Amino acid sequence: MDIVATQSVAANEGQRGRDNLLSIRNVAKSFGKNPVLRDISLEIAEGEFLTILGESGSGKTTLLRIIAGFESANTGEVWMEGERLDVLPPYRRRVNTVFQHYALFPHLTVEENVGYGLRVAKLPKNEIVGRVQQALAMVKMTSYAGSKPAKISGGQQQRIALARALVNRPRLLLLDEPLSALDANLRRQMQVELKSLQREVGISFVFVTHDQEEAMVMSDRIALLRMGELEQVASPREIYSHPATAYTAQFIGHTNLLRGAVLSRVARCHSLDWPVGMPDGPVLFSLRPENIRVVDLAVGSSGVNVVRFRGRIRHRAFHGSTELLQVECEDGLRVSVRTATREKWHGDLELEFSPDDAVAVRESQERI
């Protein structure tokens, strides 16, 4: 089956002017008879923050472990700066990994934890001291150098794990869901700090997560994995606004999938219709809830090139500044509508959307 595995125009434009640091070429991996990765090809640029996003079992951690050298691919190659990487042992790759569980040594101080790898490598003492101080300064943990891990918070431990990786001066930093153990508020704070740190040090980050909101906030590009295959690779804005498949549209945020057909350059989905520049045949559209507007009858429609329809509110979910309304149309079509929180919305509503906001997507077929 032909699945999207190429980067979008917008994503390529975002990489212009950057040299590729890492090249993953046709990598496949199976555990026994169970295929985990299928023909993965991906380029990662110098200084890029790329997120590998996917649900549990999609293969994202396995891909990370192949880059790090903790797993071997069955087929395919991994290259870094013109050198074949996948034939080297992990300790010879200029790649470091920050794991979900930070694995700090409880009996060592923060400073000793950060410098542990340098001591094992038997670097000169004065060089170790200088590099540890620089790494702690990067993550703003200099004042905690003499503390033990048990005496600092989860967020501070996460920074120490980062410093321990950065002190080795890797060309590429791999992060395997390092924020998942943090509470929601600290997690949001660390997302901003981690992105700022990446920009400051200029190292390429490959970040693994199952959290689509986290991926949207932090990434230059997102590589969405589905059952071992790349579904789409694009910038956060592109992958949200122009999903290539129904799976992408549903996984990245909320959406309405409108199934219908095109006849004589007119798309018809239930009782809705609008002109399109597409050939005749079945069609599937993604329409984001925030792109459906409630028409204020006192003000009137927002424009002439809109699709107008009526619906009745069947359910409403409060989300603070917004509400998600479940609306049922007369023909049985149900759509989600996101609006600013207002008490006045009730009963029947007049709704509209722009045809440009209905994005044609490909069906996502089941995979075995």
Secondary structure, DSSP 8 states (H G I E B T S, - for coil): -----SB-HHHHHHHTT--EEEEEEEEEEEETTEEEEEEEEEEEETT-EEEEE--TTSSHHHHHHHHHTSS--SEEEEEETTEE-TTS-GGGSSEEEE-SS----TTS-HHHHHHHHHHHTT--HHHHHHHHHHHHHHTT-GGGTT--GGGS-HHHHHHHHHHHHHTT--SEEEEESTTTTS-HHHHHHHHHHHHHHHHHH--EEEEEES-HHHHHHH-SEEEEEETTEEEEEE-HHHHHHS-SBHHHHHHSS--EEEEEEEETTEEEETTEEEE-S--SEEEEEEE-GGGSEE--TTT--S-SS-EEEEEEEEEEEEETTEEEEEEEETTS-EEEEEEE--TT--SEEEEEE-GGGSEE-B------
